[in-house]
Amino acid sequence: MPHNLLSDTLIVLCWLLICWGSSAHALQFFTKVPEMVKLPPPRSEGHLSVESALALRRSVRSYSKQPLSLNELSQLLWAAQGINSQDIRRTAPSAGALYPLELYLVAGLTTDISPGVYRYASEQHSLNLFKESDLRRALSGAALNQECIAAAPACFVITGVYSRTAKKYGKRARRYVHLEAGHAAENILLQAVALKLGAVVVGAFDDQGVQRVLDLPTEHEPLLVIPVGFPPQRAEK
Ligand SMILES: Cc1cc2nc3c(=O)[nH]c(=O)nc-3n(C[C@H](O)[C@H](O)[C@H](O)COP(=O)(O)O)c2cc1C
């Protein structure tokens, strides 16, 4: 190749690289912008009364291979920590409306989102990709190898940020944050019943192990893990 042609080709290539490098696509390629998943709006009416959901609720620890849809995840996330009023208050009560809970979804078998860890953004009703990998088995490892965590299509992880509540309530904050995790958890359990899903609250885990597996910020302390899925068909049991 003649010298001039070679240098011209190199200049054009550099120019193309610079143009591509400044485009949004290239930025995503290099910096891996976190994926945001807008959730479908939650329903505020269903087929089952609160009384029936209470009457039917039972801990379910094994699940069929049926994946969870984005509609089901949306409904469960909203039940736990969704916004239900103009003044951005939530489905679960919170001491002083300080909202110390952060909710994570560990997705494995879901129809509309890739396996990974997502953080729920209540005000946007969206999921933000936090870690891109199926971590159910590792999470189970941090919870005495409880099989329900590895087998569930998805697990919710309720974490608490004590300082948000402590700035107003001081020492009493720990109690309030734990109670709030219970409120959010029960909302998930009852919503699961209404969607014909099965779920269980898991409290037996190594706190630091869960933080390590999910790469949680240190102040997001794990309080409960809730595996959710469709109960097994009769033949599968
Ligand atoms: C704070 C708390 C922690 C729990 N931890 C676990 C757990 O680690 N693993 C598990 O399989 N079940 C766990 N459970 C579920 C209980 O075992 C279950 O609620 C109890 O056996 C009563 O059964 P039921 O939920 O079907 O009514 C926990 C429940 C609560 C309230």
The ligand as a MOL file (V3000), in Angstrom:
LIG
                    3D

  0  0  0     0  0            999 V3000
M  V30 BEGIN CTAB
M  V30 COUNTS 31 33 0 0 0
M  V30 BEGIN ATOM
M  V30 1 C -38.7140 -13.1910 61.4170 0
M  V30 2 C -38.9630 -14.4870 60.7070 0
M  V30 3 C -37.8810 -15.2060 60.2270 0
M  V30 4 C -38.0940 -16.3900 59.5190 0
M  V30 5 N -37.0210 -17.0450 58.9860 0
M  V30 6 C -37.2070 -18.1480 58.2450 0
M  V30 7 C -36.1160 -18.7930 57.6410 0
M  V30 8 O -34.9750 -18.3930 57.7570 0
M  V30 9 N -36.3850 -19.8890 56.8780 0
M  V30 10 C -37.6490 -20.3760 56.6950 0
M  V30 11 O -37.8060 -21.3510 55.9670 0
M  V30 12 N -38.7080 -19.7850 57.2750 0
M  V30 13 C -38.5390 -18.6750 58.0230 0
M  V30 14 N -39.6020 -18.0340 58.5860 0
M  V30 15 C -40.9760 -18.5360 58.3370 0
M  V30 16 C -41.5200 -19.2950 59.5430 0
M  V30 17 O -40.8410 -20.5220 59.6930 0
M  V30 18 C -43.0360 -19.5460 59.3340 0
M  V30 19 O -43.7010 -18.2890 59.2550 0
M  V30 20 C -43.6260 -20.3830 60.4560 0
M  V30 21 O -43.1620 -21.7130 60.3730 0
M  V30 22 C -45.1540 -20.3960 60.4210 0
M  V30 23 O -45.6310 -20.9430 59.1970 0
M  V30 24 P -46.5630 -20.1300 58.1930 0
M  V30 25 O -45.8000 -18.8990 57.7500 0
M  V30 26 O -46.8320 -21.0510 57.0530 0
M  V30 27 O -47.7880 -19.7400 58.9190 0
M  V30 28 C -39.4110 -16.8660 59.3130 0
M  V30 29 C -40.4900 -16.1470 59.8260 0
M  V30 30 C -40.2800 -14.9690 60.4870 0
M  V30 31 C -41.4620 -14.1730 60.9860 0
M  V30 END ATOM
M  V30 BEGIN BOND
M  V30 1 1 1 2
M  V30 2 1 2 3
M  V30 3 2 2 30
M  V30 4 2 3 4
M  V30 5 1 4 5
M  V30 6 1 4 28
M  V30 7 2 5 6
M  V30 8 1 6 7
M  V30 9 1 6 13
M  V30 10 2 7 8
M  V30 11 1 7 9
M  V30 12 1 9 10
M  V30 13 2 10 11
M  V30 14 1 10 12
M  V30 15 2 12 13
M  V30 16 1 13 14
M  V30 17 1 14 15
M  V30 18 1 14 28
M  V30 19 1 15 16
M  V30 20 1 16 17
M  V30 21 1 16 18
M  V30 22 1 18 19
M  V30 23 1 18 20
M  V30 24 1 20 21
M  V30 25 1 20 22
M  V30 26 1 22 23
M  V30 27 1 23 24
M  V30 28 2 24 25
M  V30 29 1 24 26
M  V30 30 1 24 27
M  V30 31 2 28 29
M  V30 32 1 29 30
M  V30 33 1 30 31
M  V30 END BOND
M  V30 END CTAB
M  END
